[in-house]
C-alpha cells in the first residue's frame, strides 16, 4: 500500500479490524519512510458479467436504482429498498464467486422484492425473465397464487 503522504510503496500494518457490516476490513498502517499513519478499507471485489459479455464491478447503487424503478409509484420506502439491497448483496457475497452474471443478480433480487411488494416484483420479473406478452404475466401470477395457496395450506 502506497503512503498517501510521501508515496513510499511500502507500509506496515499496525492494526486490523473487521468493519461494522462485516464485509470489509479496516487496517491502520504506518509508513516506514515518513512515520505517518493512515487507514485503509479493504473489501472483496465482485465483478458482474453483463449479457453483452462486458465485465464491471458490482455496485449496490445500481441494484438500488433498478429496484427503485420497479417500485415507482408503489408504497415502498427507501429504507425497505436499502434493506433489500443488503439482502441481495449478502446472497451474492455468500455464493463465494468472484464473478456473477447480471441475470443471477436479477434472480437474487426477486425473492426479497416479492416480500416487499408483489406489483414491483412482477415489474422486475418481467424484465429479468424477459416476458414477451400477457401470457407470461398470467403464468407468473398463476405461479404466485399457487405458491401462496401452498404456503397457506402448510401454515394450517
C-alpha positions in Angstrom: 0.0 0.0 0.0 1.4 3.4 -1.0 1.8 6.1 1.7 -0.6 9.0 0.8 1.9 11.5 2.3 5.3 10.6 0.9 4.3 8.0 -1.8 6.5 5.3 -0.2 5.4 2.0 -1.8 5.7 0.0 1.5 3.8 0.3 4.7 3.4 -1.7 7.9 0.1 -2.9 9.2 -0.4 -1.8 12.9 -3.9 -2.9 13.5 -6.7 -4.8 11.6 -10.4 -4.8 12.4 -13.5 -6.0 10.7 -15.8 -3.2 9.7 -19.3 -2.9 11.3 -21.0 -4.6 8.4 -18.6 -7.5 8.3 -17.9 -7.2 4.6 -14.7 -5.2 4.8 -11.5 -4.8 6.9 -10.2 -1.6 8.3 -6.4 -1.6 8.6 -4.3 1.0 10.4 -0.9 1.4 8.7 2.4 3.2 9.3 4.9 4.4 6.7 8.5 3.3 7.5 9.8 6.3 5.5 7.9 9.3 7.0 6.5 7.6 10.1 2.9 8.9 9.4 -0.1 6.7 10.0 -3.1 6.2 7.8 -6.1 3.9 7.4 -7.2 1.7 4.5 -10.5 -0.1 4.0 -10.3 -3.4 2.1 -13.3 -5.1 0.6 -13.5 -8.2 -1.6 -14.5 -7.1 -5.1 -17.2 -8.9 -7.1 -17.4 -8.5 -10.8 -20.6 -8.5 -12.8 -20.7 -10.2 -16.2 -23.3 -8.5 -18.3 -25.3 -10.1 -21.1 -23.1 -8.3 -23.6 -20.0 -10.0 -22.1 -18.8 -6.8 -20.6 -17.4 -7.0 -17.0 -17.9 -4.3 -14.4 -17.6 -4.1 -10.6 -20.7 -4.8 -8.5 -22.4 -1.6 -7.4 -25.1 -1.5 -4.7 -26.4 1.7 -6.0 -27.1 0.1 -9.4 -29.2 -2.6 -7.7 -31.0 0.1 -5.7 -31.8 2.1 -8.9 -33.2 -1.0 -10.6 -35.4 -1.9 -7.6 -36.5 1.7 -7.1 -37.6 1.8 -10.8 -39.7 -1.3 -10.3 -41.2 0.2 -7.1 -42.0 3.6 -8.7 -45.5 4.7 -7.7 -45.7 1.9 -5.1 -45.9 2.3 -1.3 -42.2 1.2 -0.8 -39.8 3.3 1.3 -36.2 4.0 0.7 -35.4 2.1 3.9 -37.1 -1.0 2.5 -35.1 -0.8 -0.7 -31.9 -0.4 1.3 -32.7 -3.5 3.4 -33.5 -5.4 0.2 -30.2 -4.3 -1.4 -28.3 -5.5 1.7 -30.0 -8.9 1.5 -29.2 -9.2 -2.2 -25.5 -8.3 -1.6 -25.3 -10.8 1.2 -26.7 -13.6 -1.0 -24.2 -12.6 -3.8 -21.2 -12.5 -1.4 -22.2 -15.7 0.3 -22.0 -17.5 -3.1 -18.2 -17.1 -2.9 -17.9 -16.3 -6.5 -15.6 -13.5 -7.7 -17.7 -13.1 -10.9 -21.5 -13.2 -11.1 -23.8 -12.8 -14.0 -26.3 -9.9 -14.2 -29.0 -12.5 -14.6 -28.0 -14.2 -11.3 -28.2 -10.8 -9.6 -31.7 -10.2 -11.1 -32.8 -13.6 -9.8 -31.4 -12.9 -6.4 -33.4 -9.7 -6.2 -36.8 -11.4 -6.9 -37.5 -13.2 -3.6 -36.9 -10.3 -1.3 -38.7 -7.9 -3.7 -41.8 -10.2 -3.6 -41.8 -9.9 0.2 -41.8 -6.1 -0.2 -44.3 -5.6 -3.0 -45.8 -8.1 -5.4 -46.6 -5.5 -8.1 -42.9 -4.3 -8.1 -41.9 -8.0 -8.1 -44.0 -8.6 -11.3 -42.5 -5.5 -13.0 -39.0 -6.6 -12.1 -39.6 -10.2 -13.1 -41.0 -9.1 -16.5 -37.5 -7.7 -17.2 -35.4 -10.4 -15.6 -37.4 -13.3 -17.2 -37.9 -11.4 -20.5 -41.7 -11.6 -20.6 -43.0 -11.1 -24.1 -46.7 -10.9 -23.6 -49.7 -11.2 -21.4 -49.5 -14.9 -21.3 -46.1 -14.6 -19.5 -47.7 -12.3 -16.9 -50.7 -14.6 -16.4 -48.4 -17.6 -16.0 -46.3 -15.8 -13.4 -49.4 -14.6 -11.5 -50.8 -18.2 -11.5 -47.5 -19.5 -10.2 -47.5 -16.8 -7.4 -51.1 -17.8 -6.5 -50.1 -21.5 -6.3 -47.2 -20.7 -4.0 -49.4 -18.5 -1.8 -52.0 -21.3 -1.6 -49.4 -23.9 -0.8 -47.9 -21.7 1.9 -51.3 -21.1 3.4 -52.0 -24.8 3.5 -48.7 -25.6 5.2 -49.4 -22.9 7.9 -52.8 -24.5 8.8 
